[in-house]
Amino acid sequence: MAGMTDEELKTLCKTSIRITSTTYDSMIEGLIGAAKDDISASCDVEFDSEDKNECQAVVLYVKGMFPYAPDEKSWDLYQKRLNVIGTRKIQ
């Protein structure tokens, strides 16, 4: 399976928060970068774009942290997903 590109990940995030315009692209790209950094720091390994769980975690992070419509449920799910990702990487 080929990894998800940054553009594909951005499109997935935009779909998740129901945005079609490019107005918020730079903000979303920043959140994607922050999510990747958070996953890498929390799991002590590099973000893996081929891992579906990690890509889904990025979407949950963006959805949970998007400033104009933050979603607490998505943020909670991101935290739980992060624990699973960390446990898998340790094994």
GIWO-V181657 format. One record per residue. N is the residue number from 1. RES is the residue in three letters. OMEGA is omega as a letter, one per 30 degrees, with the letter a starting at -180 (NA if undefined). NEAR is the number of other ideal C-beta (glycine too) atoms within 8 Angstrom. D_LAST is the distance of its C-alpha to the last C-alpha in whole Angstrom. Layout:
<<N & RES & OMEGA & NEAR & D_LAST> <N & RES & OMEGA & NEAR & D_LAST>>
//
This chain:
<<1 & MET & l & 3 & 21> <2 & ALA & l & 4 & 23> <3 & GLY & l & 7 & 21> <4 & MET & l & 9 & 23> <5 & THR & l & 7 & 26> <6 & ASP & a & 7 & 27> <7 & GLU & l & 6 & 30> <8 & GLU & l & 8 & 29> <9 & LEU & l & 14 & 26> <10 & LYS & l & 12 & 29> <11 & THR & l & 8 & 31> <12 & LEU & l & 11 & 29> <13 & CYS & a & 15 & 29> <14 & LYS & l & 12 & 33> <15 & THR & a & 7 & 33> <16 & SER & l & 9 & 31> <17 & ILE & l & 11 & 33> <18 & ARG & l & 5 & 36> <19 & ILE & l & 8 & 37> <20 & THR & a & 4 & 39> <21 & SER & l & 5 & 41> <22 & THR & a & 4 & 40> <23 & THR & a & 5 & 41> <24 & TYR & a & 11 & 38> <25 & ASP & a & 9 & 36> <26 & SER & l & 6 & 35> <27 & MET & l & 9 & 34> <28 & ILE & l & 15 & 32> <29 & GLU & l & 10 & 30> <30 & GLY & l & 8 & 30> <31 & LEU & l & 13 & 28> <32 & ILE & l & 14 & 26> <33 & GLY & l & 8 & 25> <34 & ALA & l & 10 & 25> <35 & ALA & l & 12 & 22> <36 & LYS & l & 10 & 20> <37 & ASP & a & 9 & 21> <38 & ASP & l & 10 & 20> <39 & ILE & l & 14 & 16> <40 & SER & a & 11 & 16> <41 & ALA & a & 7 & 17> <42 & SER & a & 9 & 15> <43 & CYS & l & 10 & 12> <44 & ASP & l & 6 & 13> <45 & VAL & a & 6 & 13> <46 & GLU & l & 4 & 15> <47 & PHE & a & 8 & 16> <48 & ASP & a & 8 & 16> <49 & SER & l & 10 & 19> <50 & GLU & a & 7 & 18> <51 & ASP & a & 8 & 15> <52 & LYS & l & 5 & 17> <53 & ASN & l & 10 & 15> <54 & GLU & l & 12 & 16> <55 & CYS & l & 12 & 19> <56 & GLN & l & 9 & 20> <57 & ALA & l & 14 & 19> <58 & VAL & l & 14 & 21> <59 & VAL & l & 12 & 24> <60 & LEU & l & 13 & 24> <61 & TYR & a & 15 & 24> <62 & VAL & a & 15 & 27> <63 & LYS & a & 12 & 29> <64 & GLY & a & 15 & 28> <65 & MET & a & 10 & 29> <66 & PHE & a & 14 & 32> <67 & PRO & a & 5 & 35> <68 & TYR & l & 4 & 38> <69 & ALA & a & 5 & 36> <70 & PRO & a & 8 & 33> <71 & ASP & a & 9 & 31> <72 & GLU & l & 7 & 30> <73 & LYS & l & 7 & 28> <74 & SER & l & 11 & 26> <75 & TRP & l & 13 & 25> <76 & ASP & l & 9 & 24> <77 & LEU & l & 10 & 22> <78 & TYR & a & 12 & 20> <79 & GLN & l & 8 & 19> <80 & LYS & l & 8 & 17> <81 & ARG & l & 12 & 16> <82 & LEU & l & 13 & 15> <83 & ASN & l & 8 & 13> <84 & VAL & l & 9 & 11> <85 & ILE & l & 15 & 10> <86 & GLY & l & 10 & 9> <87 & THR & l & 8 & 7> <88 & ARG & a & 8 & 5> <89 & LYS & l & 9 & 6> <90 & ILE & a & 5 & 4> <91 & GLN & NA & 4 & 0>>
//
